Amino acid sequence: MGCARLRRPQATRRQLLDCLRVKHGMAEVRKRPLSSAALANLRDEHTRSIAPMHTLAAEALRLEHDLSDLVNAAHHLTPAEIALLWQTAPPRMPIDALRR
């Protein structure tokens, strides 16, 4: 079993890196290149673990934007009002206005 069990969206970057360190023996920074087998193993792990996480994160972001648009529409906000909301949004807004 690889790091694929970490596909849950709540898995943190630290958990994934810990898994890769343990599974692939990468506790210290490598001073020599990876072997062909180790590189192939890491590519396989990427396909199993990282790629699905990116897909899930992109889907979550799309759904957050859709929900934001639905809330704005439900409140009959004008484009000017929506722009004002984004201009005055708190610094840690869950979705980034620049990525809209």
N, C-alpha and C positions, 0 to 999 in steps of 0.2 A: 504494500500500500504506500502511495506517495503522499504528497501534500494536498491531494485532491479533496480530502475531507474538509479542507479550509475554504471550500467554495461558498460557504455561507457568507452573505454580505457583511455580517458583523465581524468576520475574521479580520484581525488587524494586520498591518504590514509587518509588525514585529513578530507575530505568530508565524507568518509565512516565512520570514527570514530565518527564524529559529528552526523551523522544519527543514529548510534547505541546508542550513549549517549541519544539522544532525545527519540528515540523509546523505548528503554529498560531502561530508567531512570538510566543510569550508569554515571552520571556526576562526582561523586566522586569514589574513589577506595572503593570497597566493603570490609567490614570487616567480613561479614558473607557470607556463601555460597548462591548461587542462588537457588531459589525454583525449583522444578521439572518442573513446567509450564514455568518459565522463561528460564530454560536451554533448554527445548524443543523448545521454541520460537527462541532462539539464533541459535540452530542447523538448524531449518527451514530457518532462515535468511541466514545462511552460505550457505545452498544448493541453495537458490535463488540468492544470491549476490556474495559471495566470490568465490565459485567454478567456476562459469562462467567467472569471472575476471581472475582467474588462467589459465583457458583454453585459453582465448583470449591473455593473455600475452605470454603463451608458443607458440601459433601460430604466434604471431608477431615476437618473437625471431627466430623461425624457418624460417620465410620469410626473415628476415634480413640476416640470414646466407646464405640462398639460393641466395639472391641478391648479397651479397658479393662474393660468389663463381662465379656467372655469370659475374660480373665485372672483377674479376681476370682472368677468362677464356677468356673474350673478349679482354683483353690486353695481352693474351698469356704469363702470368707470370709463371715463374718456381716455384717449391716449395721453393727454396732458396730465391727467390725474395719476395714471400709471407711471408716467415719467417722474412725477413728483414723489411717488412712493419709493421708486428705486433711488432717487437722489438723496432721500432722507432715510434710507434703510440702515439698520444697525450694521456695524462692521463685520459681524459674523453671521450674515444672512445665509440660510441653508443653501440657497441656489444663487449662483453668481449672475448678476445682471449683464455682465459683459459677454457671457456665453449664450445669451438669448438670441 
